[in-house]
C-alpha cells in the first residue's frame, strides 16, 4: 500500500519591504517569495528563538517538485491543492 503525498503550492518567504537591495539580491528575494510546487510530507515542530522566550511552532516538511530539495515551510506559506495550475 503506497502512501500518496499531497500536492501543495508554497513560498519560502513572504513579500515585504527590504531596503537597498542590489538587483541580484532583489531577484533572489523574488524567487524565494514566488509560488512553488511541492509535495507535503508531514508537520514538524521548530523552535523559534527570535523572541524573548523561545517558542515552538508547527512547520511543514515540503519537497520542491523542480529541485527535489526539502524545505521547512511556515504554515502561513503553504496551500494544499488538488492539482497545480
N, C-alpha and C positions, 0 to 999 in steps of 0.2 A: 504494500500500500504506500504510494508516494504521497508526500506532503506538498501540496501546491502552495507556492509563495504568492502573496497578494501583491498586485501592482499598485504603485504609488507614483505621484509626482511630488518632488521636493525641491527645496533650495537650501543651500548651505548657510547663506547669510541673508538677513533682511536688508532691504534698501534703506539707506539712511544717509545723513549728511556726513561726509568725510572731507574736511577741508584740505586744500593744497595737495591733491593727488597728481602725480605725473600721469601722462597719457597711458603709459604701460600699467601703472597701478590701478588706474580707473578701469581699464579693460579687464584686468584680473578681478576687480570687485564686481563688475557686471557679470562675469562668468560665474562667480560664486553665488550671486544673488538671483541668477536666472533659473527658470524651471528646468528640472532634470527628470529623467525617467528612471525608475528603480524598482527593486523588489524588497518588500518589508520582510525582515527575518524575525525580530522579536523586540519587545520592550526591555530595557535595562535601566538600572539606576546609576546616575552620575553625580558625583559630589561637586557642587558649585561653591568654590571658596571665595567668590568675589565680594561677598558682603561681610559685615562684622561677625556674623555667625554663619559658618558653612551650612549649606542646606543640600538635601538630596532631591534631585529632580528626575522625572522619567524622560528618557530619550529613546529614539528608535534606532535599531541597527538596520541600515538600508544599504543595499548593494546597487551601485550605479550600473545601469544596463550597458552604457557605452564604454566605461572604463574598467568595470569589474571590481572597482575599489569599494570597500565598506566604510560608511560614514556613520557617526553618531549624530542624529538629527533631532533638534528640539521639536517637541510635539506641535508647536505652533507653525512649523515649517514643513509639515507633511500633510498630504491629502491622499486618501485611499480612492482609487478609481477602478471602474470596470475594465477599461481599456485606455491606452494612451491615445491622445488626439493627434 
